[in-house]
Amino acid sequence: MGQRSDELLAHARSAAPLVARRGSEALLLAKASGCRVYDSDNVAYVDVLGGGGTCLLGYANQYLLDAGRRASTLGLAAGFHAAVEIELLELFEELLPQFGPWVVAGSEVEAWELALRWCRRDTGRQRLVVFDGNRRGALESAQVTPAGPLGMSQPLLAGIPPEIARLVRIVPWGDLEAFDQVMTDVGFDAAAVVVDPIQSLFGVVLPDEAFLRAVAERTRNIGARLVLDETLTGFRLARGGAAELFNVAPDVAVYGGILGGGLSQIGAVTWARQLEAQPGDDLVAPPPPAAVLAATATLSVLRNDAIHLRLEERGAQLQTGVEALAERFSRHLLCSRVGSIFACAFSRSPVRDGMSFARVDQESWSRFVRHCREAGVLLPARSPVSSFLSHAHGVKDIDAILTAMETALRKMQKEDEV
């Protein structure tokens, strides 16, 4: 890193350790534009971290900048439901007519809390059933890890009460027999089955649609609610998100991610319209007007069919290029992808579960990331982690990423020959 970045990180190590850790793994951002981010020494990197998937349109997108300016003219007043929120709800109804009503919240966490409370209230049950690759986010009840007999879980982080983990059962992804066994054990008290459709904790694991249909059918047969996590996939994979792409019809869906456009945090929860659900009296605080306007701007742009076509083309270009480089350099470099979400890993077998995830060659990945950074491309510090392309990534930007990867693999080859 440059001198200014090093100075800031040195200060952060004592004043804000988490900032220092994340800044060391990625960078301390000074500015961003298009698909590039700049550190404190004004060094530019082609980025695929994508603000955790929020920046579908790219950084400093003009529509989002205009939304921010419009929000400032409204006085940025918090605590009120703004009139512009109705514009956003109209867009939701246009793009996802099968859902309603909607509750828009100031964050994904608030949306998740409301959704899970509703499931427990609606069913009169307490337990959650999740899959071992489900995205954890910042929700405390999702911070669990498999332990002991099939389905059992324990807290992932120190400070989380064991009682929370005991209310969550974990099932191996894709294993219908295991799912049936867990549901036989705890289905009588299962309020919800939560599905992250790409199992993003393991990068990108493409679902078997027959498995998803079977899970949905068994969930409803036992009286639980099927909750679809669209916080990464919603509106990004298609207008209708994973529900459209993988033909899933959830009872409840939770959104976030790209809605804020990287400008502001925002979350949303909605219900299948035929349920005629009532959210209840535990309503969350109104979302900030800036977040609402950012979401409205983003969804307005997504009315254009060309957006998702372009994202698919750039994603295919990247995946094809990575696979060609892996073959050329005889490296076990895998690239899994769906639309504009992808994950790379040095592994002899595809990452599909916790066991294959643990076998990923992190040492090779660290070397690869370091060399790519030197060549001007910013990749996740660990692998496989979901990475994202934006509408701002053009053909030449993908070529730049692949050129940096080629340079990195060549350097690794020379290091291994020594």
BELQUIMO-V792729 format. One record per helix or strand of 2 or more residues. SS is the DSSP state (A for helix, B for strand). FROM is the first residue (numbers start at 0). TO is the last residue. If there is no record, write none. Layout:
BEGIN
ss = {SS,SS}
from = {FROM,FROM}
to = {TO,TO}
END
This chain:
BEGIN
ss = {A,A,B,B,B,A,A,A,B,A,B,A,B,B,A,B,A,B,A,A,B,A,B,A,B,A,A,A,B,B,A,A,B,B,A}
from = {2,16,30,35,43,49,61,83,98,107,126,139,143,152,161,167,175,189,199,208,224,240,251,256,266,272,288,305,332,340,353,361,376,386,394}
to = {14,24,33,37,46,52,72,94,104,122,130,141,145,154,165,170,188,195,201,220,229,244,254,259,271,274,300,327,337,345,357,373,377,387,416}
END
